[in-house]
Amino acid sequence: MSKFLKGTFILLVAGLITRVLGFIYRIVLARSIGEEGVGLYMMAYPTFILVVTIVQLGLPVAISKNIAEAEAKGDHAEIKKILVVSLATTITLSIIITPALLLLAPVLSTTLFTDPRTYYPLMAIAPAVPIIAISSVLRGYFQGRQNMRPSAVSQILEQLVRITLIAVMTKAFLPYGVEYAAAAAMAASVLGEVVSLIYLMTTFKFKKRFRLRKNFFQFVHKGKQTFKDLMEIAIPTMGSRMIGSVSWFFEPIVVVHSLAIAGVMAVDATKQYGALTGYAMPLLMLPSFVTFSLATSLVPAISEANSQKNYKLIEYRLQQALRLTFLTGGLAVIVLYVLADPLMQLMYGSTKGAYFIRLMAPFFLFYYYQGPLQAVLQALNLARAAMINSLIGAIVKTAVIFILAAQPAFGITGAALGIIVGFVAVTLLHFATVLKRISFPFYIRDYLKGFLVMGASGWLGFWLFDNMLLSEPLAVRVLAALFAMSISYCLMLLLLGLIKKDELQRIPWIKKFFIAK
């Protein structure tokens, strides 16, 4: 099995576990602090992502790409230089950003978010900044060497710690007010980051091929060219993520102010935004662990192939990624669309947010494509084009949200439509940019077969849930419908030739099964 497939498989398994754990975290959070508390948490969370984007400076992708190229040449001195320069850069940024966040928290909470209670979750973010600065560099190092296991394990550890602490911490602080409980939830995430960093540092100590601290500052001084090489990838990559993070940062602000124009009170706006982003969006984004795994593995794999001018391999990897995205994303879309209400009822004890899932699920197939396409652009030194595409999408999204959410006829639905328009625009622009650089066949017949399979499996699940199991408990009905859709979907893919036997045999445990036979 190639490093690309092995790394992707490891990240897929870890991503699935992480997303399931993340959902448990969301469920516990929603049941612990309620819709209003989730709204406060989700208003502060985009600030957390924005701070992370700034402190990382787009370096994880740049580190992964440059280390993959240095590893192909066997240049261990350059690998050390990349690590030293990256650590010096991110630690310096964290020293600047942490106190700045503490000073700006009062202004952000009262002026921009229009809800002073967001102050406490914002303050809880600050300790995470230096932790993430170091862990992001170490993850980039391991990914560049196409060793995805440390990143995968660290993500799982982070989620386990968050889940372990969330119920205890929110329960302890809830009597003081929902804002303190939301801050406790954010603090649980920070402690998860601490445990993740400890694991990464321990693994790095045993896996490294050089002494990092030896002549550290000499390497920093000699690393001007390395810094320049990193910034050529990091700055456009950070630009793309910064655009997305700034857009997400302003999203709750634009939504709240637009809903105020539509006549919605601030407390109700917080609840509505919490239902959209705290209940519906996490469920819609659950399948993106597949595309995240692909994107993470694609950067070093395609960078290595590009440095060797192996264009056939680049096209092959791209086709693999696009097809896997379509097949896994297609199953996710039909499951979410058909089972929106019962899934929300099971997880949150409420169907609030189910409407948004049914509205947005068919379009989220575009969102699942976005990560792999952006990874390909970054690996092909087209990070600047990806940044421009992201900027266009962010402007379009914000404009649509502001226009539609301010209309009483749309309200919070206008925000959902704006989010849809934004990611569809970015995905289409990414796809057009990739096509300009790489010419590859587009198998329309296979995609038509895929849509046929989606429709048939969705109809089966809908019919089974509504007609066959009415006397059974809700959980049994959901699991039966989910199982029937998944099995029928996979069988039809095999029958129509969309999944081939030789491809299945490349997966380790399936390969062992065929050998045993």
N, C-alpha and C positions, 0 to 999 in steps of 0.2 A: 504494500500500500504506500502511495506517495506521501511525502510530508504534508502536502496541501490537504489531501483527503483525511489523513490521520489527525492533523490539527483541527480541521473542520469538524470531524466526528467527535473529538474530545470537547470542543467548545459547544457543539450541539447538545451533548448530554449534560454538560455543566449548565448551559443556558436554559435547558428545560427544567432542571432541578432549581436553578436560581429563580426562574419566573414563577414556578409553583410556590416556592418559598416566599417570593415577593407578593404573590396573591394572598397567601396566608397572612403576611404582614398587613396588607391592605384591609383584609377582612377584619383582623383584630383591631386595626386602627379605627375603621369605620364603626365597629361595634363599641369601641372604648370611648371615643370622643364625639361620635355623631356627625351628622351632615355639616353642621356649622364648624366644628373643629377641623374636619377634613378640608373645608373651604379655606380656613386660615392657614392650614399646613400647605395646601396647594398654591396659595397666593405667595407664600415665602419660598416654596421649592424652586420656582424659576430663577430666583436670585441665587440660590445655591448652585444651580447649573451654570449660570452666568459667571459666577466666581470661579468655579472649576475650569471653565473654558479659558478664562484669562490666565489663571495660574499654570495651566498645562501648556499654553501657548502653541497648541497644535503639535507639540513635540512627540507624543506617543507614536503617531503615524510616521513622522520624520525619522525617529529613532528606529522603528521597525524596518523601514525601507532601507536606511543607510547601513544598519547592522547586517541586514540580509545580503547587501552587496559586498560589505567588507568580509562577511563570513564566507561568501563564495570565493573570495580571493585569498582567504586564510590570513588576513591582516588583523591580528589580535591587538596590536598597538592602536590601530585606528578605532577598534571597538571600545577600548578603554577610554580613548580621547572623547568619543561620542558620549559615553556615560558621564564622564567628568564634567564636560561642558554643559550637558543637559541638567545634571544635578545642580550645578552652580547657578544656572539660569532660573530654574523653577524655585529653588530655595530663596533666591534674592527676591523674586516676585512675591512669594508668600509673605516675606518679611514686610513688604510694602502694603499688600492687599489686606492682611488680617486687621491691622489697626484702622485702616480706611473703612472697612466694613463696620467695625464697632462704632466709629464716629458717624457714619451715614445712616445707621439703622433707625434712629428717631425720625430723620427727615423722610426716609422711604416709607415708614409705616404711617405717618400722619398726612403727608402731602400726596404721594403717588398712589398708595393703596387705599386711601380714604378710610382705613380701619386701623386705629391705633394699636389694636390687639396683635397685629402682625409683628410688632416690635420684638416680642419674646422669641418666636421662632427664628427671626432674623439674627438675633444675638447668638442663638444656639449654633448657627452655621459656622461662626468664626474659627473655632478650634479645629475644624476639619481641613482648613486651607493648607497648612504645612504638611499634614499627613498625606493628603491627595497629591501634593507636589512631588513627594518622593515616590509614592507607590506607582504613579503614572509612568515615571521614568523606568522603574523596574519592570513593569508590565510590557513596555515598549521593547526593552532589552530581550526578554524571553520570547516575545512574539517575533522579533527580528531573527532570532535563531530558530524560528518555527517550532518552538517548544511551548505548546499551549497549556500544558498541564498546570504550571504554577498560577497562571491567570485564572484558569477554571476553578481550581481549588480555593483561591483567595476570594473569588466571587461568592462561592457557596458558604465559606466561613463568615463572610460579611453578613449575608442574609440570615444565617443561623443565629448570630449574635443579636441582630436587630429584632428578630422574632422573639427571642428569649427575653429581651429587655423591655419590649414595647408595652406589653400588658402590665408589667410591674410598675414601670415608670409613669405611664399615663394614669394608672389607678391612684398612684401616690400623689400626683399633682392635680388631678381633676377637681378635688374639693376647693382648690384655690381659684379655679376658673378655667374655662375651656382653652384660653390662650396659653396658660401654663402647661396644660396637657399637650397641646400642639407643639410647644417648645420641647417637652420631654420626648415626644416622638422624634423630633429632629435630632435631639441629643443621642437617642438610641442608634440612629444612623451613623453618627460621628464615632461612637464606640465600636460599631461594626467596622468602620474604616481603620480604626486602630489595630484591631485583631488581624485584619487583612494585611496591613503593612508589616506587622510582626512576622507573619508567615512568609511574605515575599522576601523580607530581609534575611530570614533564616535560610530559605531555599537558595537565595543568591550567594550567601556565604559558602555553601557547600558545592554549588555548581560553577562558580566563576573560575576562569582560567588565569587570573592575574590578581595582584593585590591592588585594590581600588584606592586605598588611602596613601600608598607610596607615591611620593612626588605629585600629590593631588594638585597643588597650586601651580606647579610647573606645567602640568598638562593643561590647566586652565589658561595659562599665559601663552602656551604654544597652540592653543586651539582656535585661533581666529578663523582659519580656513574651514575647520570643522563646523564652527558656529555659523559661518556663512552658508555652508552646504546644508546644514540643518534648517536654517531659516528660509531657504529657497522652497522647501516643502512645508515647513511649519507655519509660516506666515499666511500663505493662501489657505492652508487647512484650518488654521485658527480663524481666518476670515470667514470661512464657510460656517464653522461652528459658532463663531461669535454672532454672525447674522442670525442663525437659528436661536441662539441663547438670548440675544437682545430682543428678538421677536417674541420669544416665549416670556421674557421678563416683562415686556410691555403688554402682552396678551391680556392678563387679568386686569391691568390698568385700563386698557381700551374697552374691555368687556364691561367692567363696572361703570365706567363713565357713560358708555353707550346705553346701558340698561337704565342708568339714571335719567338720561334724556328721554327714554321710552316710558319713564314714570315708575321704575322699579326701585324700591327702597334698598339701602346699602346692605342690610342684613339679609334680605331676600336674594339680592344679587350674589352675595357670598355663598348662600345655600345652592343657588342654581349653578354657579360656576363649580362648586364642589361636586354636584351630581354629574356634570359633564366631564371634568378633568380628574376627579377623585374616584368616581364609580365606573363610568363608561370607558374612558380613554385607556386605563390600565388593561382592561379586558381586550380591547381592540388591538393594543400593542403587544399583547402576550406572544403571538406567533413571531414577532420580530426577533426573538432569540435566534431563530434559524438564519435570518439575514444578517444579524450582528455577527454570528459565528462565521458565516461566509465572508463578510466584509473584512473581518480581522485576519482571516487566513489568506484572503486574496491579495492584500497589500504586499507582504513579503514574497508570495509565490509568483505574482506577476512582475514584481520588481526584479526578482532573480532572472526570470525568463526574458524580461526586457533588456537587462544588462548583457545577456548572452545573445540578444537579437533573435530569439526563438519565437517568431510571430505566430507560428502554428500552435504552439503551446499556449500562448496568450489567448488566442481565439478559442481553443478547446476549454481552457479554464473558465472563460467568460460564458460560453454556452452551458457548461455544467452548472454554474452559479444561477444563471437566468432560469434554467429549466427546474432546478430544485426549488427556487423561489416561487415559481408559478405553481408547482404541484403542492407544496406545503401551504402556501398562501391560499390556494383555492379551497383546500379542506377547511382552513380556519374561517374563511369568509362564510361558507355555508353553515358551519356549526354555530357561529356567532349570530347569523341572521335568523336561523330557525329557532334557536334556543335562547334568544336574548332575555325574554321575561323570566323563564324558570331559572336561568343561571344567576341573574341578579337577585332573585328571591332566595335562592340557596345560599349565596355568598354574603349578601348584605341584609337579608331579611326585609328587603324592599325592592320594588320594581323601578324605582327612580333611576333614570339613566338608560333603561331598556330602549326607550324611543330613540335616543342618540345612537345606540348600537345598530339598530335596524336601519337608521338613516345613513350611517357612515360606513358600515361593514362592506358593502359592495365596492366602495371606492378605495378601501384600505389595501387592496391588491397593489395599487400604485405605490403606496407607502412602503410595502415590503420590498419592492424593487429598488428603492432609493439608496439603501445602504450599500449593496453590492456594486451598483453603478458608480457611486461616489468613490468607493475603494479603488475601482479600476482607473478612474480619472486620476486619483492621487498617485497610484503606482506608475502611471504613464506620464508623470510630470505635468498633468493638466489640472492641478489643484486650484489654480487661479480661475480657470473656466468653471469649475465646480462652485467656487465662491460666488462668482457672478450669477450663476443659476440660482443659488440659494438666496442671494440678495433680491433677485426679481420675485421669487416665490414669497419671501417674507413681506415685501412691499404689497404684493397682491393680496396676501392673506390678511394683513392688518387693515388694508383699505376695505375689503369685503366685510370684515367683522365690524368695523366702525360704521359702515353704511347700513348693513342689515340689522345689526343688534340694536341700533337706535330706533328702528321701526317697531311700533307696538305689535304689528302683525307677525313679526319674526321673533323679536326678543332674543333669548339665549339660543334659539335655533339658528339665528343669523351667525352666531359665533361658531357653531358646529359647521355650517356651510362654508364659512371663511377658512376654517382649518382644512376642510376637504379641498377647496380650490387651491390653497397654498401648496400642499404636498403633491397634488396631481401636476401642477405647473412645474415644480422642481424636478419631478421624475421624468416628465416628458423632455425637459431641457437637457437633463443628464443623458438621456438615451440618445438624443440628437447629437450631442457632443461626442459621445463614444462612437457613434456611427461615422462621424467625420474622420476619426483616427483609425478605427478598425472596421474593415468591411467584412461582415459575416452574414451567412444566410439566416433568414427568419422563417421558421417552419410554421406557416399559418395553419396548415392542416392539423398539426399537433395541438395548437392552441384551441382550435375549434373543437377537437375531440375533448380537450380538457374542460371547456365550458359545458359540453354535453354531459360529461361525468359529474360536474358540479351540480347541474340542474337535476339530474336523476337522483343523486345521493341526497340532495336537499329535500326533494319531494318525498323520498322514502322516510327520512327522519321526521318531517312534518306530519305525514300521515300516521306513522307509528305512534308519535307522541300524543296526537289528538284523538286517535280512534282505538288503539289496541290496549292501552295500559291505563285507562282512566281510573280503575279501582286501586292502582298501586300508589305508594307514597311518591311524592314529587322527586326525591333523589333517585329512586329506582327508575322512574320514567325518563329522567334526564340521562342517566347512565346508559339505559337501553337504547335510546334514540342516538346518543353519541356513538355507542359501539356499532350500531347498525350502519350509521352514516360512514364511519371510518372504514369498516370492513368492506362495505359495498364500493366505496371510493377507491380503495387500494386494489380490489379485485378488478374493477373496470379499467383502472390504469394499466394493469398487467395484461388484460384481455385485448386492449386497444394498442398495446405496444408502447405505451408512454413510459413504462418502467421495464427495463430489460433484465433478464436473468444474470447476464455477465456483470452488470452494474451492481446488483445485489450481492454477488459473490465477493465484491471488493470490501464489503463491510465485515470486520473481523469475526463476530459471532455467527453471522450467516455463512461465512466461508467455512468455518469449522463444522457447521451443520452439513454442508454439501460434501465436505471431505469425509465426514462420518458415514454419510449415506453411500 
